[in-house]
Amino acid sequence: MTDEIPAHPNEETAVRLTDEAWQELLRVRATDPEAVRRAYADRRRRPNLLSDRGTLFLVAADHPARGALGVGADRTAMGDRRMLLERLLIALDNPAVDGVLGSPDIVEELLLLDAVHDKIVIGSMNRGGLAGADWEIDDRFTGYDAESLVKFRLDGGKMLLRLVDSDRGTVPTLEACARAVSELAEHGLMAMVEPLPYHRDEGGTLVMQKDSAALQRAITVASGLGVTSAYTWLKIPAPDDVSALDATTLPVVVLGGAPSGDPETDLASWGQALRHDVARGLVVGRSLLYPPDGDVAGAVDAAARVLKAAR
């Protein structure tokens, strides 16, 4: 990963967020808040979660809502909202991208930009575990809830479930996720649960456990949340040992995670996981929106080709 993220996406492939469109978005935000409600109501919904190929490819953009703005060495890469939206527009312009996973503010901005018609939209539910905070693992639900996802006609809700045996903040997060899974299922909406096993090192820093045993344990815990698993999907990082995915029959989308700095390595890792029988697609954020060379369209296209080849 280079030290600096390119300030603008590749000019040759960019779908520009023009000055006119940007100023209109700012005008609407300031003078017509009811436009958001109308945009939710007017969105053309896609009838099926899965594409015709039986896959689901989403771009994730809910990181800023919990204060996670960094990409590589750039600690504020996602802090420029106009640039983030422009990169999302480029990604969503690719027909292989089925939709977006976002917090309410980002989803609403994309709605106002007419960018998510005929796309799947998954709302991010718990963002209260601010990155780096002492209470990070007690991840309160501060975004969408099941009632609002139904009201706004979205296609499901996503929740982050970081499991840390030494941190009591795991307990209320577990309980809240279980309740959300049950409430979403009651309305027939997908519950996308992202279970991630962590431990604290000697300095107190959270470190993800990437071994197969820890990941299988997290998968089984997430699979059992709520009164039914009928509508539960899992969002899982690509494991080094894909047999970790043997722990579930639930549909899995592979999590892109933080960029490694080597896009080819990331793509190979995703491809290996996508060949597992339970894998149904990709949910990738920073790796595609902020690639080292700035070519968002090229990064998205490369990921789409990996998904197509694997499935």
C-alpha positions as CSV (number, residue, x, y, z in Angstrom):
1,M,0.0,0.0,0.0
2,T,1.3,3.4,-0.9
3,D,1.5,6.0,1.8
4,E,-1.1,8.2,0.2
5,I,-4.5,7.4,-1.4
6,P,-4.9,9.0,-4.8
7,A,-7.0,12.2,-4.3
8,H,-9.2,11.3,-7.3
9,P,-10.3,8.1,-8.9
10,N,-8.7,7.2,-12.2
11,E,-9.8,10.0,-14.6
12,E,-10.2,7.7,-17.6
13,T,-12.9,5.5,-16.0
14,A,-14.5,7.8,-13.4
15,V,-18.2,8.5,-13.3
16,R,-18.0,12.1,-12.0
17,L,-20.0,13.6,-9.2
18,T,-20.2,16.9,-11.0
19,D,-20.1,20.3,-9.3
20,E,-23.8,20.8,-10.3
21,A,-24.9,17.4,-8.8
22,W,-22.8,18.1,-5.6
23,Q,-24.3,21.5,-5.1
24,E,-27.8,20.2,-5.7
25,L,-27.2,17.5,-3.1
26,L,-26.1,20.1,-0.6
27,R,-29.1,22.3,-1.4
28,V,-31.5,19.5,-0.9
29,R,-29.8,18.5,2.4
30,A,-30.3,22.1,3.7
31,T,-33.7,23.0,2.4
32,D,-35.8,19.9,1.7
33,P,-35.4,17.1,4.3
34,E,-38.6,15.5,3.1
35,A,-36.7,14.6,-0.2
36,V,-35.1,11.8,1.7
37,R,-38.4,10.2,2.6
38,R,-39.6,10.6,-1.0
39,A,-36.4,9.0,-2.3
40,Y,-36.9,6.0,-0.1
41,A,-40.4,5.6,-1.3
42,D,-39.5,6.1,-5.0
43,R,-36.6,3.7,-5.1
44,R,-37.1,0.9,-7.6
45,R,-36.5,-2.3,-5.8
46,R,-34.9,-5.4,-7.3
47,P,-37.2,-8.5,-6.8
48,N,-34.4,-10.9,-5.7
49,L,-31.4,-10.7,-3.4
50,L,-29.3,-12.9,-5.7
51,S,-28.4,-12.0,-9.3
52,D,-29.3,-14.3,-12.2
53,R,-26.0,-16.1,-11.6
54,G,-27.0,-16.8,-8.0
55,T,-24.5,-14.4,-6.5
56,L,-24.5,-11.2,-4.5
57,F,-21.8,-8.5,-4.9
58,L,-22.1,-5.5,-2.6
59,V,-19.9,-2.5,-2.0
60,A,-19.6,-1.6,1.7
61,A,-19.5,2.0,2.9
62,D,-20.5,2.0,6.6
63,H,-17.0,2.5,8.0
64,P,-17.2,6.2,8.7
65,A,-20.3,5.9,11.0
66,R,-18.1,4.2,13.6
67,G,-15.2,6.5,13.0
68,A,-13.1,4.1,10.9
69,L,-11.8,6.5,8.2
70,G,-8.4,5.0,7.6
71,V,-7.1,3.1,4.6
72,G,-3.5,1.9,4.9
73,A,-1.3,4.8,6.1
74,D,-3.9,7.4,5.4
75,R,-5.9,7.8,8.6
76,T,-8.6,10.0,7.0
77,A,-9.0,8.6,3.6
78,M,-12.7,8.1,3.9
79,G,-13.2,11.5,5.6
80,D,-13.9,13.4,2.3
81,R,-17.6,12.7,1.7
82,R,-17.7,14.0,-1.8
83,M,-14.8,11.7,-2.8
84,L,-16.3,8.7,-1.1
85,L,-19.6,9.3,-2.9
86,E,-17.8,9.6,-6.2
87,R,-16.0,6.3,-5.7
88,L,-19.3,4.7,-4.7
89,L,-20.9,6.0,-7.9
90,I,-18.1,4.5,-10.0
91,A,-18.5,1.1,-8.2
92,L,-22.3,1.1,-8.5
93,D,-22.1,1.9,-12.2
94,N,-20.6,-1.6,-12.8
95,P,-23.6,-3.9,-13.7
96,A,-21.9,-6.7,-11.8
97,V,-22.3,-4.8,-8.5
98,D,-25.6,-5.8,-7.1
99,G,-25.8,-3.0,-4.5
100,V,-24.5,-1.3,-1.4
101,L,-24.2,-1.8,2.3
102,G,-24.3,1.5,4.1
103,S,-25.2,3.6,7.2
104,P,-28.3,5.8,6.9
105,D,-26.5,9.0,5.9
106,I,-24.6,7.3,3.0
107,V,-27.6,5.4,1.8
108,E,-29.7,8.6,1.7
109,E,-27.1,10.5,-0.2
110,L,-27.0,7.7,-2.8
111,L,-30.8,7.8,-2.9
112,L,-30.8,11.5,-3.5
113,L,-28.2,10.9,-6.3
114,D,-30.5,8.3,-8.0
115,A,-27.7,5.8,-7.6
116,V,-29.5,2.8,-6.1
117,H,-32.5,2.1,-8.3
118,D,-32.7,-1.7,-9.1
119,K,-29.9,-2.3,-6.6
120,I,-29.9,-4.2,-3.3
121,V,-29.5,-1.9,-0.3
122,I,-28.5,-3.3,3.1
123,G,-28.7,-1.0,6.0
124,S,-26.0,-1.0,8.7
125,M,-27.5,-1.3,12.2
126,N,-24.8,-1.1,14.9
127,R,-22.1,1.5,14.6
128,G,-21.8,2.5,18.3
129,G,-18.5,0.6,18.8
130,L,-16.4,3.5,17.7
131,A,-13.0,2.4,16.3
132,G,-10.4,2.7,19.1
133,A,-12.8,3.5,21.9
134,D,-12.5,1.9,25.3
135,W,-16.1,0.5,24.8
136,E,-15.5,-0.6,21.2
137,I,-16.8,-4.1,21.7
138,D,-20.0,-3.0,23.3
139,D,-21.3,-2.2,19.9
140,R,-24.6,-0.4,20.4
141,F,-27.2,-0.2,17.7
142,T,-27.1,3.4,16.5
143,G,-28.1,3.1,12.9
144,Y,-31.1,1.4,11.2
145,D,-33.4,-0.9,13.2
146,A,-35.7,-3.5,11.8
147,E,-38.8,-1.2,11.9
148,S,-37.0,1.5,9.8
149,L,-35.6,-1.1,7.3
150,V,-39.2,-2.2,6.7
151,K,-40.5,1.3,6.6
152,F,-37.8,2.5,4.1
153,R,-38.2,-0.6,1.9
154,L,-34.6,-1.7,2.2
155,D,-33.5,-5.3,1.6
156,G,-32.0,-6.3,4.9
157,G,-29.9,-5.2,7.9
158,K,-26.2,-5.9,8.7
159,M,-24.7,-6.1,12.2
160,L,-21.2,-6.4,13.4
161,L,-20.5,-9.0,16.1
162,R,-17.0,-8.9,17.5
163,L,-16.4,-11.7,20.0
164,V,-13.9,-11.0,22.7
165,D,-14.0,-13.5,25.6
166,S,-12.2,-11.1,28.0
167,D,-14.4,-8.1,27.2
168,R,-17.9,-7.9,28.8
169,G,-19.0,-5.6,26.0
170,T,-19.5,-8.8,24.0
171,V,-22.5,-9.7,26.0
172,P,-24.9,-6.8,25.3
173,T,-23.7,-6.9,21.6
174,L,-24.7,-10.6,21.4
175,E,-28.1,-9.9,22.9
176,A,-28.8,-7.0,20.7
177,C,-27.8,-8.9,17.6
178,A,-30.0,-11.8,18.5
179,R,-32.9,-9.5,19.0
180,A,-32.2,-7.8,15.6
181,V,-32.0,-11.2,13.9
182,S,-35.4,-12.2,15.3
183,E,-37.0,-8.9,14.4
184,L,-35.7,-8.9,10.8
185,A,-36.9,-12.5,10.3
186,E,-40.3,-11.5,11.5
187,H,-40.5,-9.1,8.5
188,G,-38.9,-11.6,6.1
189,L,-35.7,-9.5,5.7
190,M,-32.1,-10.7,5.5
191,A,-30.1,-10.4,8.7
192,M,-26.4,-10.1,7.7
193,V,-24.3,-11.0,10.7
194,E,-20.6,-10.3,10.7
195,P,-19.0,-12.5,13.4
196,L,-15.3,-11.7,14.0
197,P,-13.3,-13.3,16.8
198,Y,-10.8,-11.0,18.5
199,H,-8.4,-11.1,21.5
200,R,-6.5,-8.3,23.2
201,D,-2.7,-8.4,23.1
202,E,-0.5,-7.5,26.0
203,G,-0.8,-3.9,25.2
204,G,-4.6,-4.1,25.1
205,T,-4.9,-3.7,21.3
206,L,-7.6,-5.7,19.6
207,V,-6.2,-8.4,17.3
208,M,-8.4,-10.5,15.0
209,Q,-8.0,-14.2,15.4
210,K,-7.6,-15.7,12.0
211,D,-7.1,-19.4,12.8
212,S,-9.7,-21.9,11.7
213,A,-10.9,-22.9,15.2
214,A,-11.6,-19.3,16.3
215,L,-13.5,-18.6,13.1
216,Q,-15.5,-21.7,13.3
217,R,-16.5,-20.9,16.8
218,A,-17.6,-17.4,15.8
219,I,-19.6,-18.8,12.9
220,T,-21.5,-21.3,15.1
221,V,-22.3,-18.6,17.7
222,A,-23.6,-16.2,15.0
223,S,-25.6,-19.0,13.3
224,G,-27.5,-19.7,16.6
225,L,-28.6,-16.1,17.2
226,G,-32.3,-15.3,17.4
227,V,-35.5,-17.3,17.3
228,T,-34.9,-18.5,13.8
229,S,-31.9,-18.6,11.3
230,A,-34.2,-18.7,8.3
231,Y,-33.2,-15.2,7.1
232,T,-29.6,-15.1,8.5
233,W,-26.6,-14.6,6.2
234,L,-23.0,-14.5,7.4
235,K,-20.4,-12.0,6.4
236,I,-17.0,-13.8,6.9
237,P,-13.4,-12.8,6.2
238,A,-11.7,-15.0,3.7
239,P,-10.1,-17.7,5.8
240,D,-6.6,-19.2,5.1
241,D,-8.2,-22.6,5.7
242,V,-11.6,-22.6,3.8
243,S,-12.7,-25.6,5.8
244,A,-13.7,-23.1,8.5
245,L,-16.8,-22.5,6.4
246,D,-17.8,-26.1,6.9
247,A,-19.2,-24.9,10.2
248,T,-22.5,-23.6,8.6
249,T,-25.2,-24.2,6.0
250,L,-26.1,-20.5,6.1
251,P,-25.3,-18.5,3.0
252,V,-22.0,-16.7,3.3
253,V,-20.7,-13.5,1.7
254,V,-16.9,-13.1,1.8
255,L,-15.7,-9.9,3.6
256,G,-13.1,-8.0,1.8
257,G,-11.7,-6.4,5.0
258,A,-8.9,-3.9,5.3
259,P,-6.7,-3.9,2.2
260,S,-3.5,-5.9,2.6
261,G,-1.6,-3.5,0.2
262,D,-1.4,-6.3,-2.4
263,P,-4.5,-6.4,-4.5
264,E,-3.5,-9.6,-6.3
265,T,-3.1,-11.4,-3.0
266,D,-6.5,-10.1,-1.8
267,L,-8.2,-11.2,-5.0
268,A,-6.6,-14.7,-4.7
269,S,-7.8,-15.0,-1.1
270,W,-11.4,-14.1,-2.0
271,G,-11.4,-16.4,-4.9
272,Q,-10.4,-19.4,-2.8
273,A,-13.1,-18.7,-0.3
274,L,-15.8,-18.1,-3.0
275,R,-15.3,-21.6,-4.3
276,H,-16.7,-23.1,-1.0
277,D,-20.3,-24.4,-1.4
278,V,-21.8,-22.0,1.1
279,A,-20.2,-18.9,-0.4
280,R,-22.7,-16.7,-2.3
281,G,-20.8,-13.5,-3.0
282,L,-18.6,-10.6,-1.9
283,V,-19.0,-7.6,0.3
284,V,-16.0,-5.3,-0.1
285,G,-15.4,-1.7,0.9
286,R,-12.0,0.0,1.2
287,S,-10.1,-2.5,-0.9
288,L,-12.2,-1.6,-4.0
289,L,-13.1,2.0,-3.2
290,Y,-9.5,3.1,-2.3
291,P,-7.2,0.9,-4.4
292,P,-3.5,1.8,-4.4
293,D,-3.5,3.0,-8.0
294,G,-6.8,5.0,-7.7
295,D,-8.5,2.9,-10.4
296,V,-11.8,2.2,-8.6
297,A,-13.5,0.9,-11.8
298,G,-10.6,-1.4,-12.5
299,A,-10.6,-2.8,-8.9
300,V,-14.3,-3.4,-9.0
301,D,-14.1,-5.1,-12.4
302,A,-11.3,-7.4,-11.1
303,A,-13.3,-8.4,-8.1
304,A,-16.3,-9.1,-10.3
305,R,-14.3,-11.4,-12.5
306,V,-13.0,-13.3,-9.5
307,L,-16.6,-13.8,-8.3
308,K,-17.7,-15.0,-11.7
309,A,-14.9,-17.4,-12.1
310,A,-15.4,-18.9,-8.6
311,R,-19.2,-19.4,-8.9
